[in-house]
Amino acid sequence: MEQMIFTRLRQINRAIALLVGIMLFACAGIVLADILMRRMGAHSFGGTDEISGYVMAIATSWGMAFTLLELGHVRIDLIRTKANQTGRALFDLFSMTVLTGTILLIAIKCWPVLERSIANNSKANTPLETPLAWVQLPWFAGWVWFALVSTIVTLTALSLVLKGRNDEVETAIGAFAEQDMLQ
């Protein structure tokens, strides 16, 4: 069952990553078109720097869960590499627990930012006067998704540890890159 959970989460996050990639590609296209228009002496769209900043914030928040499931987050595991398989599984579980706690805190702290923007009908102090809630809602949703995925992954890894399936823990939440570099 645990492997099914990891597989399903990876499928969902790969689809999200594809959508985020399309969003980034479209943003790059808009910025490129704006640059070309300015080089040819035409009026620029204006605000492409603002829009690209918004897109990067949204892409980052949604990309975190994908990176987690692809074991792409940076970890320094000098002690972990010296441990046996059970020890590595426990280090991995500890790492996931700390990450999950941190991400839950970030997601919780993001809400007041969005709530205030909605309550005040806040707009960016820029020529575009972008309603901030339009940008902050998908940004906040990305952090909530990351918190949810991180929590599910941690609980699923805990289930594997409790069942003594430590090899599966390493496959699901381990840190392979550092281990490969030290061998």
C-alpha positions in Angstrom: 0.0 0.0 0.0 2.8 2.4 0.8 4.4 2.0 -2.6 1.0 2.7 -4.2 0.8 6.0 -2.2 4.3 7.1 -3.3 3.5 6.1 -6.9 0.2 8.0 -7.0 1.8 11.1 -5.4 4.6 11.0 -8.0 2.1 10.8 -10.8 0.1 13.8 -9.5 3.3 15.8 -8.9 4.6 15.0 -12.4 1.4 16.4 -13.9 1.7 19.5 -11.7 5.3 19.9 -12.8 4.3 19.7 -16.4 1.7 22.5 -15.9 4.2 24.6 -14.0 6.7 24.0 -16.8 4.1 25.2 -19.3 3.5 28.3 -17.2 7.2 29.0 -17.0 7.6 28.5 -20.8 4.7 30.9 -21.5 6.3 33.4 -19.1 9.6 33.1 -20.9 7.8 33.6 -24.2 6.2 36.8 -22.9 9.5 38.2 -21.6 11.2 37.3 -24.9 8.5 39.0 -26.9 8.7 42.1 -24.7 12.5 42.2 -25.2 12.2 41.8 -29.0 9.5 44.5 -29.2 11.8 46.9 -27.2 14.7 46.1 -29.5 12.6 46.9 -32.6 11.5 50.2 -31.1 7.9 49.2 -30.4 6.2 49.7 -27.1 6.8 47.0 -24.6 4.1 45.1 -22.8 5.3 46.6 -19.5 5.2 44.6 -16.3 7.0 41.5 -17.6 9.4 41.7 -14.7 6.5 41.8 -12.2 4.7 39.0 -14.0 7.8 36.8 -14.1 8.4 37.4 -10.4 4.8 36.2 -9.7 5.3 33.2 -11.9 8.6 32.3 -10.2 6.9 32.4 -6.7 4.1 30.2 -7.8 6.3 27.8 -9.6 8.6 27.5 -6.6 5.8 26.7 -4.2 4.3 24.1 -6.4 7.6 22.6 -7.5 8.7 21.8 -3.9 6.5 18.7 -3.6 7.8 17.4 -7.0 11.3 17.9 -5.8 10.6 16.1 -2.5 9.3 13.0 -4.3 12.2 13.0 -6.8 14.6 13.2 -3.8 15.9 16.5 -5.1 16.1 18.5 -1.9 19.6 19.2 -0.6 20.6 17.3 2.5 24.0 17.0 4.2 24.2 13.4 5.5 27.7 12.8 6.7 26.5 10.9 9.7 23.8 9.1 7.8 26.2 7.5 5.5 28.1 5.9 8.4 24.9 4.2 9.8 23.5 0.8 8.9 20.2 0.4 7.0 18.0 0.9 10.1 20.0 3.9 11.2 19.7 5.5 7.7 16.0 4.8 7.7 15.7 6.6 11.1 17.8 9.5 9.9 15.6 9.8 6.8 12.5 9.7 8.9 13.9 12.3 11.2 14.8 14.5 8.2 11.3 14.1 6.8 9.7 14.9 10.1 11.7 18.1 10.5 11.0 19.1 6.9 7.3 18.5 7.4 7.1 20.5 10.5 8.9 23.4 8.8 6.6 23.3 5.8 3.5 23.1 7.9 4.7 26.2 9.7 5.4 28.0 6.4 1.9 27.1 5.0 0.2 28.2 8.2 2.2 31.5 8.1 1.3 32.1 4.5 -2.4 32.2 5.2 -2.4 35.6 7.0 -0.6 37.1 4.0 -3.3 36.0 1.6 -6.1 36.8 4.1 -4.9 40.3 4.6 -4.7 40.9 0.8 -8.3 39.6 0.4 -9.6 41.7 3.3 -7.9 44.9 2.1 -8.4 44.2 -1.6 -4.6 44.9 -1.9 -3.1 45.7 -5.2 0.6 45.7 -6.2 2.2 49.1 -6.0 3.2 48.9 -9.6 1.8 50.2 -12.9 -0.1 46.9 -13.4 -1.8 47.3 -10.0 -2.2 43.5 -9.9 -4.7 42.3 -7.2 -2.3 40.5 -4.9 -4.9 37.8 -4.0 -4.8 36.6 -7.6 -1.1 35.9 -7.2 -1.0 34.9 -3.5 -3.8 32.3 -3.8 -2.0 29.9 -6.2 1.3 30.6 -4.2 -0.5 29.7 -1.0 -2.1 26.7 -2.6 1.4 25.5 -3.6 2.6 25.7 0.0 -0.4 23.9 1.3 0.1 21.1 -1.4 3.7 20.8 -0.3 2.7 20.5 3.3 0.1 17.9 2.5 2.4 15.8 0.4 5.2 16.1 2.9 2.9 15.0 5.7 1.6 12.0 3.7 5.2 11.0 2.7 6.3 11.3 6.4 3.4 9.2 7.6 3.9 6.6 4.9 7.6 6.4 5.6 6.8 6.0 9.3 4.6 3.1 8.4 7.5 1.5 6.5 9.9 2.0 9.4 7.4 0.5 11.9 7.1 -2.5 9.5 10.9 -2.9 9.3 10.9 -2.3 5.6 14.0 0.0 5.8 15.2 -0.7 2.2 11.9 0.8 1.0 12.3 3.8 3.2 15.7 4.6 1.6 14.1 4.2 -1.9 11.2 6.5 -1.0 12.9 9.3 1.1 16.6 8.5 1.2 19.5 10.7 0.1 21.3 8.9 -2.7 23.4 11.7 -4.2 25.5 12.3 -1.1 26.0 8.6 -0.5 27.1 8.0 -4.1 29.6 10.9 -3.8 31.2 9.4 -0.6 31.7 6.0 -2.1 
